[in-house]
Amino acid sequence: MKLLSAIYKTTLKKPAAVKRWIIGVSIVIATANINTAQAAQCEYIVANDWGSGFTATLRITNNGTGSISGWNIGWNYTDGSRITSNWNANISGSNPYTATALNWNSTIGVNASVEFGVQGTNGASRAQVPVITGAVCSSVITSSTPSTLASSSAPRTSSSAMPSSAPRTSSSAPSSSLRSSSSSAVSINGEACNWYGTITPLCASTTSGWGYENGKSCVSRTTCASQPAPYGIVNAGNSSSAVATSRSSSSAAATSRSSSSVNTLPSSSSSSRSSLSSSSTSSITLGATCNGYATRYWDCCKAHCSWTANVPSVVNPLPACGSNNSRLTDVNAGSACGNGGGGAHMCWGMAPFAVSDKLAYGYAATASGDVCGRCYQLEFTGQSHNSPGDPGSSALAGKVMIVQATNIGYDVGGGQFDILVPGGGVGAFNACSAQWGVSNSELGAQYGGFLAACKQELGYNASLAQYKSCLTSRCNSVFGSRGLTELQQACTWYANWFEAADNPALKYKEVACPAELTSRSGMNRGPLNDIKSTCN
């Protein structure tokens, strides 16, 4: 009965915090011939083991003298274990399994690493560590020492991997303005790529898809040139014409949205944001005392608070939307994540948005209970909940966000706010691939989304600028390339306003909901006058 309730009455959120730390076991296949140009050390790392299932990270480190171009490795479980999902690689087979590179991680430079992840069911009482095979790897060495990855970024069974947290994206830049993904977008002969309104460097050596060169994300010439007019390769020196092109195209997108928004939630457009800054900011009173932290997710499922039975009788349920983001009139429409494949999704109007440089609004999943429609003021402390030294959390210090509870998660504890962010990780349920028309691999890490994938790609000691550039590029690639402008803006909000913070620590308190949040969600608890002063 509990399971049925979970499927039909709630969105079961992916674990936003791994309950068990990494199992310190890995298989290391070390270089046998130091004269081999393409010699790699390959590791299979059990990141999380909860008895019936596991997550693992596979890492390939180039210890040779030349770059590795294109790679594939294989492995076989002998205890009946099976893979159920994966991220950052193409996985084929049904045991044995084979993993091959994606476009953006196919090349491994000297002393660089590539990582990808898998989740599966255990065939025995604990996760097995299989032997890796592949021409890129050499002899096998068994190690009982946890890898640095395991201790700093184990995948979580929730929307955001616990050890290093889940990704968020933010951008206070209006949709009509031209944004640059780096301080200098010019890469080749004064040219750059106008990637759906964002000026992005062109890659010098990457021939297809997106790349990462000279410390910056870039897009290949062929991929950039494949965009529809007026986007594509531009003369970066002629910034005024580029801006004009971007503005006209984005205004056209706005027109398109308004013409089809008769039955949708309000859009997080720049015009609506600008009207909030003065009145909303002045009403903020700091001084929250409850301790908490923020994670992130977006699984495209119908939320817990979209069911009439889960909201107080005087409160309207949260609207759900169809696959095209049109609001559904049937409040009992089945969730896209439920048994039977219902057609109800989370509406895109639930995306976060900036009110000012220091204040943002959004929606979140919280701990279970009578939470639907309640609002909480989050005051970020500059620390990370579980990733000491996280540069994004430090940069977020002093900012404030007000979120309204629209969902619950069986794994979301007291003081935890799992913020809705496109690209934040789908976790256990994924209706996004079908709704957005994207592959699972494009969504980044299943637990942690785009930011977790960027940290796997760049390592866990990269600069904040590198993480934000990588995150922005993924937002543009997945959402911008498909014309999903509202989701693209919310995704880059996480990189810009939210500073790509990884599970930032915060102080919180329950507050009256701003009208800007209740008008989007349709949930207004004001008549109940039941704001709590206690910590949850």
VENGI-V853049 format. One record per pair of residues at least 12 apart in sequence whose ideal C-beta (glycine too) atoms are under 6 Angstrom apart, sorted by the first residue. I is the first residue (numbers start at 0). J is the second residue. D is the distance in Angstrom with one decimal. If there is no record, write none. Layout:
# VENGI-V853049
{{I/J/D} {I/J/D}}
This chain:
# VENGI-V853049
{{6/337/4.8} {6/338/5.7} {7/337/5.7} {8/306/5.1} {9/303/3.9} {10/300/4.2} {10/302/5.1} {10/303/5.7} {10/406/5.3} {12/158/5.7} {12/296/6.0} {12/364/5.0} {12/408/3.0} {12/411/6.0} {12/417/5.8} {13/157/4.6} {13/158/4.5} {13/426/1.6} {13/427/4.5} {13/446/5.9} {14/155/5.2} {14/156/3.1} {14/157/2.9} {14/410/4.2} {15/157/3.3} {15/158/5.1} {15/159/5.2} {15/294/3.9} {15/411/5.7} {15/417/4.9} {16/155/5.8} {16/157/5.6} {16/161/4.1} {17/47/5.1} {17/153/5.6} {17/155/4.1} {17/156/6.0} {17/161/3.7} {21/46/5.3} {21/145/5.4} {21/149/3.4} {21/153/4.6} {22/45/4.1} {22/48/5.2} {23/145/3.6} {24/45/5.4} {24/128/5.2} {25/42/4.8} {25/44/4.7} {25/142/5.3} {25/146/5.5} {26/43/4.7} {26/128/5.3} {27/42/5.4} {27/140/4.5} {27/142/5.1} {28/41/4.3} {28/131/5.5} {28/136/4.1} {28/137/5.9} {28/139/5.2} {29/138/6.0} {29/140/5.1} {30/62/5.0} {30/137/5.2} {31/137/3.9} {31/138/4.5} {36/63/5.1} {36/64/5.0} {36/65/3.9} {37/63/5.1} {37/67/5.0} {38/62/5.6} {38/63/4.1} {39/59/5.1} {39/61/5.4} {39/135/4.8} {39/136/5.6} {40/60/4.6} {40/62/5.5} {41/59/5.3} {41/131/4.7} {41/136/4.0} {42/58/4.5} {42/146/6.0} {43/57/5.5} {43/128/5.7} {43/131/5.6} {44/56/4.6} {44/146/5.1} {44/149/5.2} {45/126/4.6} {46/149/5.9} {46/153/4.2} {46/154/4.9} {47/153/5.7} {48/125/5.8} {48/126/4.2} {51/121/5.9} {52/120/5.1} {52/121/5.9} {53/119/5.9} {53/121/5.8} {53/126/3.8} {54/118/4.7} {54/154/4.3} {55/117/5.4} {56/114/5.6} {56/116/5.1} {56/148/5.7} {57/115/5.7} {58/112/5.6} {58/114/4.6} {59/113/5.0} {60/112/4.4} {61/107/4.4} {61/109/5.6} {61/111/5.6} {66/106/5.9} {66/108/5.3} {67/107/4.2} {68/106/5.3} {69/100/5.9} {69/105/5.3} {70/100/5.3} {70/135/4.9} {71/99/4.4} {72/98/5.5} {72/131/5.4} {72/133/3.6} {73/95/5.5} {73/97/4.6} {73/132/4.9} {73/133/6.0} {74/96/5.9} {74/129/4.2} {74/131/5.2} {75/95/3.9} {75/129/5.9} {76/94/5.7} {76/127/5.5} {76/129/5.5} {78/122/3.9} {78/123/4.4} {78/127/4.9} {79/122/2.6} {80/119/5.7} {80/121/5.5} {80/122/4.2} {80/127/5.3} {81/119/5.4} {81/120/5.4} {82/117/5.0} {82/119/4.3} {83/118/5.6} {83/119/5.3} {84/118/4.8} {84/445/5.5} {85/117/4.6} {86/116/5.1} {86/444/4.7} {86/445/5.0} {87/115/3.9} {87/452/5.6} {88/115/3.6} {101/440/5.8} {102/207/5.6} {102/208/3.4} {103/208/5.5} {103/209/5.1} {114/455/4.3} {116/154/5.6} {151/459/4.9} {152/454/6.0} {152/459/5.8} {154/446/4.7} {155/446/4.6} {157/410/5.0} {157/426/5.9} {158/294/5.9} {158/296/2.6} {158/417/5.4} {158/424/4.7} {158/426/4.6} {159/294/3.8} {159/295/5.1} {159/424/5.7} {159/447/5.4} {160/446/4.6} {160/447/4.1} {160/451/5.4} {163/386/4.9} {163/501/5.3} {164/386/5.7} {164/501/3.6} {164/502/2.7} {165/294/4.4} {165/295/4.0} {165/423/5.7} {165/424/5.3} {165/447/5.1} {166/295/5.7} {166/423/5.5} {166/447/5.9} {166/448/4.7} {166/449/5.1} {166/450/2.4} {166/451/6.0} {167/295/4.3} {167/418/5.9} {167/420/4.3} {167/423/5.9} {167/493/3.6} {167/497/4.6} {168/420/5.5} {168/422/5.8} {168/474/5.7} {168/490/3.9} {168/491/5.4} {168/492/5.3} {168/493/2.3} {168/494/5.0} {169/492/3.0} {169/493/4.4} {169/495/5.3} {169/496/3.3} {169/497/3.7} {170/488/5.8} {170/491/3.7} {170/492/4.1} {170/495/4.2} {171/353/3.4} {171/496/4.9} {173/269/3.1} {174/249/5.0} {174/269/5.4} {174/488/5.5} {175/246/4.9} {175/249/4.7} {177/242/4.6} {177/245/4.4} {178/197/4.9} {179/198/4.7} {180/197/5.9} {180/199/4.8} {180/468/5.6} {180/471/5.1} {181/215/4.9} {181/468/6.0} {184/198/4.2} {184/200/5.4} {184/235/5.4} {185/235/4.4} {186/200/4.0} {186/201/4.3} {187/201/5.0} {189/235/5.9} {189/236/5.2} {190/232/5.5} {191/235/3.9} {192/218/4.8} {192/223/3.8} {193/230/4.9} {193/233/4.6} {194/218/6.0} {194/475/5.0} {195/230/5.7} {195/479/3.6} {196/245/4.3} {196/249/5.5} {197/475/5.5} {199/218/5.4} {200/215/5.6} {200/217/4.3} {201/220/5.8} {202/217/4.0} {202/219/4.9} {205/219/4.8} {206/219/5.7} {207/219/5.2} {207/221/5.6} {208/222/5.6} {209/472/5.6} {209/476/5.6} {215/468/5.6} {216/468/4.7} {216/469/5.3} {216/472/3.6} {229/244/4.6} {229/248/5.7} {252/484/4.9} {262/325/4.7} {262/326/4.7} {263/324/5.6} {263/325/5.9} {263/326/5.4} {264/346/4.7} {264/348/2.9} {264/519/5.5} {265/348/5.6} {265/519/5.1} {266/485/5.9} {267/350/5.6} {267/352/4.1} {272/352/5.7} {275/354/4.6} {275/515/5.5} {276/354/5.6} {276/355/4.7} {279/354/5.2} {279/513/5.9} {280/355/5.3} {280/358/5.3} {283/399/6.0} {287/376/5.8} {287/378/4.9} {287/506/4.0} {287/507/5.1} {287/508/4.0} {289/507/5.0} {289/534/3.7} {290/414/5.9} {291/414/3.4} {291/505/5.3} {291/507/4.8} {292/384/3.5} {292/502/5.6} {292/504/5.0} {293/416/4.9} {293/418/5.5} {293/503/5.5} {294/417/4.8} {294/502/5.7} {295/418/5.0} {295/420/4.5} {295/423/3.5} {296/417/5.3} {296/423/4.9} {296/424/5.4} {296/426/5.9} {297/419/5.7} {297/420/5.8} {297/421/4.9} {297/423/4.9} {298/425/4.6} {298/426/5.9} {298/428/4.9} {299/344/5.0} {299/345/5.7} {299/430/3.9} {299/431/4.1} {299/434/4.9} {300/334/5.3} {300/336/3.7} {300/428/5.3} {300/430/5.4} {301/319/4.7} {301/334/3.6} {301/343/3.9} {302/317/5.7} {302/345/6.0} {302/405/5.0} {302/406/4.2} {303/406/4.8} {303/407/4.8} {304/317/4.3} {304/371/3.8} {304/405/4.9} {305/317/4.5} {305/319/4.5} {307/330/5.6} {309/371/5.9} {310/371/4.5} {313/526/5.6} {314/372/5.3} {314/522/5.5} {314/524/5.8} {315/521/4.7} {316/330/5.7} {317/405/5.2} {317/520/5.5} {317/522/5.8} {318/521/5.7} {319/343/4.0} {320/344/5.3} {320/346/3.9} {321/342/5.7} {322/434/5.0} {324/347/5.1} {327/343/5.9} {335/430/3.8} {336/428/4.1} {336/430/5.1} {344/434/5.6} {347/485/5.1} {347/486/6.0} {348/519/5.0} {349/362/4.7} {349/419/5.1} {350/489/3.3} {351/489/5.8} {351/492/5.6} {353/496/4.6} {357/398/5.3} {358/399/5.3} {359/400/4.7} {359/496/5.6} {360/401/5.5} {360/515/5.8} {360/516/5.6} {361/402/5.0} {361/418/5.6} {362/402/5.9} {362/403/5.3} {362/405/4.6} {362/419/4.7} {363/402/4.2} {363/416/4.4} {363/417/5.6} {363/418/4.7} {364/406/3.8} {364/407/5.9} {364/408/4.8} {364/411/5.6} {364/417/4.1} {365/404/4.6} {366/411/5.4} {366/412/5.9} {366/413/5.1} {366/535/5.8} {367/407/4.6} {370/404/4.2} {372/522/3.7} {372/524/4.3} {373/404/4.9} {373/509/6.0} {374/401/5.9} {374/403/4.9} {374/510/5.5} {374/512/3.9} {375/402/5.7} {375/507/5.2} {375/509/5.5} {376/401/5.3} {376/508/5.5} {376/510/4.7} {377/400/4.6} {377/505/4.7} {377/507/5.1} {378/399/5.4} {378/505/5.9} {378/506/4.6} {379/395/4.5} {379/396/6.0} {379/398/5.2} {379/503/5.3} {379/505/5.0} {380/504/5.0} {381/393/5.3} {381/396/2.9} {382/504/4.3} {383/501/5.8} {383/502/5.6} {383/503/5.8} {384/502/4.4} {384/504/4.9} {385/502/5.7} {386/501/4.9} {389/501/4.7} {390/463/3.8} {391/463/5.9} {391/498/4.4} {391/499/4.3} {391/500/3.7} {391/501/5.7} {392/500/4.5} {392/503/4.1} {394/498/3.9} {395/498/4.7} {395/500/4.5} {395/503/5.2} {402/416/5.9} {403/512/5.8} {403/516/4.7} {403/520/5.8} {413/535/4.9} {420/493/5.1} {421/486/4.2} {421/489/5.1} {421/490/4.7} {422/448/5.0} {422/449/4.2} {422/474/6.0} {422/490/4.5} {423/448/4.6} {424/446/5.5} {424/447/4.9} {424/448/3.5} {425/442/6.0} {426/446/5.8} {437/477/5.8} {441/477/5.3} {449/470/5.4} {449/473/4.3} {450/470/5.7} {450/499/5.9} {453/466/5.5} {453/469/3.8} {453/470/5.5} {466/499/4.8} {467/494/4.6} {467/499/5.0} {470/494/4.3} {470/499/5.4} {471/491/5.4} {471/494/4.8} {474/487/5.6} {474/490/3.5} {474/491/4.8} {478/490/5.8} {509/530/5.2} {509/531/5.2}}
